[in-house]
Amino acid sequence: MDFLDNPTFGLGDSFKYFTSKEEGSLIPKELETEDFAFAPMKDPADFNKILKESDGPEKKIMDIKKGTTTLAFTFKEGILIAVDCRASRGTTLGSDTVRKVIEINDYILGTLAGGAADCQFWEMYLGMQMKIYELQHKERPSVSAASKVLNNIMYQYRKYGLSMGCMLAGYDKDGPSLYYLDNDGTRLKGDVFSVGSGSTFAYGVLDSYYRKDLTKDQAVELGM
């Protein structure tokens, strides 16, 4: 017997299974059906949260296996970048101490998702090119210019098997900027991006809680 066989298995007395016909159900009338079974509790909206906090066997339902997750978003005090530190090797974990934020220069940071070697090599190459630009022109390159240089490289090699999903975040005379780039030659400017196989989970959280007027502490809490 497990949770999938019996929806109340392991949930304890604090849970009650409600169907659309039982008195006390919080199911909206427009969703009432004969056969549709909602989460085994009075308020289905809290189901995922309570499963994650549970100590019983049902907690395994929320043990979702996700890979690389990198995210970045702008808020009223700047830009926040949050990444994991794991690298996979096929179906195994190759390392759990990978640095997925790369310093392009003192004002621009890059993230990596996809092939670690591809991302590290080309973002380090971008840093070299930005330093050359600064020496030649006596001014710092903009975040837009840096993203365009990397975008041109990725577009040029788009049919050569590159595996890259990057974000560039930085600050220049126009203020903070955030760009998304990938190996297909895509280049997008925006306020919220997440890259990696775990990005769908990150977007689910960001869609619910992201606001442009977040404070620094709120932004850090959301990123974590």
MIFI-336164 format. One line per field, with one value per residue (C-alpha): residue in one letter; x, y, z. Coordinates in Angstrom, 3 decimals, always signed. Layout:
residuo = [A; ...]
east = [X; ...]
north = [Y; ...]
up = [Z; ...]
***
This chain:
residuo = [M; D; F; L; D; N; P; T; F; G; L; G; D; S; F; K; Y; F; T; S; K; E; E; G; S; L; I; P; K; E; L; E; T; E; D; F; A; F; A; P; M; K; D; P; A; D; F; N; K; I; L; K; E; S; D; G; P; E; K; K; I; M; D; I; K; K; G; T; T; T; L; A; F; T; F; K; E; G; I; L; I; A; V; D; C; R; A; S; R; G; T; T; L; G; S; D; T; V; R; K; V; I; E; I; N; D; Y; I; L; G; T; L; A; G; G; A; A; D; C; Q; F; W; E; M; Y; L; G; M; Q; M; K; I; Y; E; L; Q; H; K; E; R; P; S; V; S; A; A; S; K; V; L; N; N; I; M; Y; Q; Y; R; K; Y; G; L; S; M; G; C; M; L; A; G; Y; D; K; D; G; P; S; L; Y; Y; L; D; N; D; G; T; R; L; K; G; D; V; F; S; V; G; S; G; S; T; F; A; Y; G; V; L; D; S; Y; Y; R; K; D; L; T; K; D; Q; A; V; E; L; G; M]
east = [+0.000; +1.338; +0.088; -0.967; -3.147; -4.747; -4.750; -4.925; -2.062; +0.518; -1.126; -2.356; -5.572; -5.075; -6.010; -9.482; -10.309; -12.988; -14.831; -17.052; -20.185; -19.054; -20.110; -17.222; -15.361; -13.600; -13.772; -15.197; -18.661; -17.517; -15.025; -17.443; -17.665; -18.728; -15.322; -12.636; -10.809; -8.967; -6.052; -6.829; -7.262; -9.699; -7.672; -6.057; -4.044; -1.795; -1.294; +2.198; +3.479; +2.300; +3.698; +7.142; +7.076; +5.793; +7.939; +5.925; +6.377; +4.227; +7.106; +8.721; +6.046; +7.642; +11.206; +11.444; +14.716; +15.884; +19.181; +20.904; +18.906; +20.164; +18.019; +18.385; +16.004; +16.083; +14.595; +14.590; +18.096; +19.850; +20.037; +20.052; +21.659; +21.089; +22.558; +23.084; +26.555; +26.048; +27.387; +26.098; +28.033; +25.405; +23.053; +25.571; +26.666; +30.073; +30.644; +28.679; +31.121; +30.898; +31.099; +28.271; +28.778; +31.713; +33.162; +33.371; +34.754; +34.198; +30.711; +29.376; +28.699; +27.742; +25.972; +26.351; +23.949; +24.404; +27.916; +30.211; +33.277; +31.500; +30.122; +33.343; +35.553; +33.433; +32.574; +36.248; +36.996; +34.325; +36.060; +39.302; +37.591; +35.944; +39.336; +40.823; +37.900; +38.413; +42.136; +41.528; +38.586; +39.407; +35.887; +34.019; +31.868; +28.136; +26.264; +24.424; +27.710; +29.086; +25.930; +26.063; +29.668; +28.820; +25.635; +27.588; +29.988; +27.152; +25.310; +28.446; +28.916; +25.233; +25.638; +28.796; +27.253; +27.575; +25.516; +25.080; +22.332; +23.677; +22.616; +24.674; +23.919; +25.674; +25.642; +26.664; +25.810; +22.254; +21.739; +21.346; +20.722; +19.940; +20.244; +19.513; +21.546; +21.636; +23.401; +20.685; +21.741; +18.874; +19.478; +16.772; +16.713; +14.345; +13.688; +13.347; +15.130; +15.813; +17.968; +18.599; +16.594; +15.238; +14.099; +10.455; +10.350; +12.120; +9.688; +6.806; +8.144; +9.106; +5.695; +4.081; +6.370; +8.469; +7.824; +9.858; +9.740; +11.365; +13.833; +17.312; +16.390; +13.209; +15.106; +17.719; +15.008; +13.200; +16.405; +17.236]
north = [+0.000; +3.455; +6.987; +6.417; +3.444; +5.248; +9.081; +9.232; +6.774; +8.227; +11.647; +11.394; +12.533; +16.171; +15.332; +14.630; +13.533; +15.679; +15.070; +17.551; +16.158; +16.214; +18.969; +21.238; +20.974; +24.142; +23.140; +25.999; +25.244; +25.737; +22.859; +20.408; +17.078; +13.538; +11.964; +14.594; +13.915; +16.819; +16.693; +14.792; +17.852; +20.662; +23.275; +21.750; +24.937; +24.019; +20.402; +20.744; +22.841; +20.376; +17.399; +19.021; +19.682; +16.214; +13.553; +10.629; +8.507; +10.892; +13.410; +11.402; +12.697; +16.134; +14.818; +16.056; +15.366; +18.508; +19.450; +22.773; +25.745; +29.276; +32.366; +36.120; +39.012; +42.757; +44.523; +48.043; +47.804; +45.994; +42.457; +39.180; +36.010; +32.595; +29.314; +25.760; +24.199; +20.705; +19.289; +16.035; +13.468; +11.536; +10.171; +10.599; +13.601; +14.726; +17.464; +19.421; +22.339; +23.861; +27.629; +28.679; +32.427; +33.754; +37.240; +38.873; +42.091; +44.162; +45.179; +42.186; +38.618; +35.588; +32.376; +28.964; +26.164; +23.399; +22.290; +23.535; +23.573; +25.569; +28.148; +28.584; +28.866; +31.395; +33.523; +33.712; +34.604; +37.306; +38.701; +38.916; +40.738; +43.197; +43.979; +44.626; +46.922; +48.862; +49.328; +50.436; +52.782; +54.024; +53.199; +50.241; +48.273; +48.271; +45.146; +45.318; +45.352; +42.403; +40.386; +41.180; +39.992; +36.675; +36.384; +36.796; +34.040; +31.665; +32.424; +31.807; +28.374; +27.449; +24.379; +23.095; +21.451; +24.191; +23.607; +26.946; +28.692; +31.870; +35.029; +38.214; +40.678; +43.923; +47.640; +50.433; +54.096; +53.070; +51.249; +47.527; +45.199; +41.508; +39.412; +35.805; +34.069; +30.516; +28.382; +28.980; +32.614; +33.903; +37.180; +38.653; +41.508; +41.206; +41.453; +37.756; +34.736; +31.170; +28.712; +24.996; +21.814; +23.030; +26.375; +25.330; +24.872; +28.206; +30.008; +28.550; +30.222; +33.455; +33.774; +33.623; +35.827; +38.093; +41.826; +44.669; +46.523; +43.745; +44.844; +43.326; +40.930; +39.863; +39.315; +37.148; +35.083; +34.586; +33.577; +30.988]
up = [+0.000; -0.851; -1.330; -4.944; -3.939; -0.998; -1.033; +2.765; +3.381; +5.770; +5.981; +9.552; +11.165; +10.201; +6.588; +5.307; +1.792; +0.191; -3.052; -4.810; -3.150; +0.489; +2.812; +3.765; +0.465; -0.666; -4.329; -6.437; -7.786; -11.361; -10.881; -9.261; -11.083; -10.308; -10.834; -10.246; -6.959; -5.366; -2.934; +0.304; +2.488; +3.080; +1.204; -1.927; -2.475; +0.482; -0.591; -2.132; +0.761; +3.401; +1.476; +1.346; +5.099; +5.973; +7.660; +6.260; +3.108; +1.100; +1.111; -1.723; -4.093; -3.888; -4.215; -7.788; -9.577; -11.344; -12.901; -13.494; -12.268; -12.804; -12.424; -12.405; -12.016; -11.654; -8.633; -7.302; -5.819; -8.697; -10.089; -8.203; -9.599; -8.010; -9.279; -8.130; -8.025; -9.432; -12.692; -14.128; -16.116; -18.017; -15.364; -12.521; -10.490; -11.717; -9.148; -6.585; -6.328; -9.803; -10.060; -12.360; -12.122; -14.145; -13.820; -17.240; -15.745; -12.619; -13.794; -15.728; -14.607; -16.684; -15.732; -17.313; -18.140; -20.668; -21.511; -18.758; -21.026; -23.759; -21.339; -19.364; -22.435; -24.335; -21.321; -20.369; -23.987; -23.755; -20.667; -22.624; -25.490; -23.104; -21.545; -24.995; -25.815; -22.591; -23.308; -26.892; -26.264; -22.744; -21.548; -20.179; -22.650; -21.985; -20.950; -24.268; -26.207; -24.224; -24.816; -28.527; -28.816; -27.133; -29.177; -32.424; -31.385; -30.475; -33.711; -35.739; -34.130; -33.887; -36.155; -34.497; -31.453; -28.856; -25.716; -23.990; -22.070; -20.500; -18.786; -18.694; -15.926; -15.238; -14.653; -17.029; -17.685; -18.601; -15.305; -14.583; -17.541; -17.873; -21.048; -21.966; -24.691; -26.034; -28.615; -31.230; -31.420; -29.272; -27.440; -25.218; -22.751; -19.812; -16.104; -15.200; -16.686; -15.611; -17.551; -17.155; -16.831; -13.500; -14.921; -15.163; -11.397; -10.878; -13.180; -11.181; -8.028; -9.782; -11.437; -8.015; -5.940; -8.173; -7.962; -9.359; -6.023; -3.955; -1.296; -1.187; +1.622; -0.161; -3.414; -1.680; +0.012; -3.305; -5.075; -2.443]
***
